[in-house]
């Protein structure tokens, strides 16, 4: 009976050790998976930060372009007014009331 009990206990111990090795392997796989995910997340975080900076630069460039467009529109308006005034002057100079 004593030998049978020892044999049963040894079998249980071997079974438990095998299960522990399996659990250890599964845990190691999970650790590796999480490390890989962390690496991917870190790379994604860097990309998001880069995109944020690039977006800010593009917004500044857009604002500068819009400002230049407004300035050009103002100058264009002033030039059109000057042309209209010059046309009026030329028309007045060419009108018969100024002829001898």
Secondary structure per residue as TSV (DSSP state, phi and psi in degrees):
chain	resnum	aa	ss	phi	psi
A	1	X	-	360.0	-39.5
A	2	X	H	-66.6	-42.0
A	3	X	H	-63.6	-40.8
A	4	X	H	-63.3	-41.5
A	5	X	H	-63.3	-42.7
A	6	X	H	-63.4	-42.5
A	7	X	H	-62.9	-43.9
A	8	X	H	-62.6	-42.1
A	9	X	H	-65.2	-40.5
A	10	X	H	-62.9	-41.5
A	11	X	H	-63.6	-41.9
A	12	X	H	-63.0	-42.5
A	13	X	H	-62.2	-42.6
A	14	X	H	-63.9	-40.3
A	15	X	H	-64.0	-43.4
A	16	X	H	-64.3	-42.7
A	17	X	H	-62.0	-41.1
A	18	X	H	-63.6	-43.0
A	19	X	H	-65.0	-39.1
A	20	X	H	-64.1	-40.8
A	21	X	H	-61.9	-41.3
A	22	X	H	-62.7	-45.6
A	23	X	H	-62.9	-41.8
A	24	X	H	-61.5	-42.0
A	25	X	H	-64.0	-43.1
A	26	X	H	-63.2	-42.1
A	27	X	H	-64.7	-39.4
A	28	X	H	-64.6	-40.3
A	29	X	H	-60.4	-42.3
A	30	X	H	-65.7	-41.2
A	31	X	H	-60.0	-45.9
A	32	X	H	-62.0	-41.7
A	33	X	H	-62.3	-43.1
A	34	X	H	-68.3	-36.2
A	35	X	H	-63.5	-42.6
A	36	X	H	-63.4	-42.1
A	37	X	H	-64.0	-39.7
A	38	X	H	-61.8	-42.1
A	39	X	H	-61.9	-44.7
A	40	X	H	-62.7	-42.6
A	41	X	H	-63.7	-38.7
A	42	X	H	-63.8	-44.2
A	43	X	H	-63.5	-41.7
A	44	X	H	-63.9	-39.1
A	45	X	H	-62.3	-42.8
A	46	X	H	-62.7	-42.4
A	47	X	H	-63.7	-40.7
A	48	X	H	-63.0	-43.1
A	49	X	H	-63.2	-42.9
A	50	X	H	-61.2	-43.3
A	51	X	H	-64.7	-37.1
A	52	X	H	-61.6	-45.7
A	53	X	H	-64.4	-44.9
A	54	X	H	-62.1	-40.1
A	55	X	H	-62.5	-42.0
A	56	X	H	-62.2	-41.1
A	57	X	H	-65.3	-41.0
A	58	X	H	-65.4	-37.8
A	59	X	H	-63.5	-41.6
A	60	X	H	-62.3	-43.7
A	61	X	H	-63.5	-39.2
A	62	X	H	-64.5	-43.9
A	63	X	H	-61.4	-42.1
A	64	X	H	-63.7	-41.5
A	65	X	H	-64.9	-42.6
A	66	X	H	-62.7	-38.9
A	67	X	H	-64.4	-42.8
A	68	X	H	-63.7	-37.5
A	69	X	H	-64.1	-43.7
A	70	X	H	-61.6	-42.5
A	71	X	H	-61.6	-44.4
A	72	X	H	-63.7	-39.2
A	73	X	H	-64.3	-40.8
A	74	X	H	-63.3	-45.8
A	75	X	H	-62.5	-41.3
A	76	X	H	-60.7	-42.9
A	77	X	H	-61.7	-44.5
A	78	X	H	-64.0	-40.2
A	79	X	H	-64.0	-40.9
A	80	X	H	-63.1	-38.6
A	81	X	H	-63.7	-43.1
A	82	X	H	-62.6	-41.9
A	83	X	H	-62.2	-43.8
A	84	X	H	-61.5	-42.6
A	85	X	H	-64.1	-43.3
A	86	X	H	-63.2	-40.2
A	87	X	H	-61.9	-40.3
A	88	X	H	-62.7	-43.8
A	89	X	H	-62.4	-46.0
A	90	X	H	-62.7	-42.0
A	91	X	H	-62.3	-42.6
A	92	X	H	-65.6	-39.4
A	93	X	H	-66.6	-32.9
A	94	X	H	-87.4	-5.7
A	95	X	S	-71.7	153.3
A	96	X	G	-64.7	-20.3
A	97	X	G	-67.6	-22.4
A	98	X	G	-93.7	-6.6
A	99	X	-	-76.6	151.3
A	100	X	-	-70.2	360.0
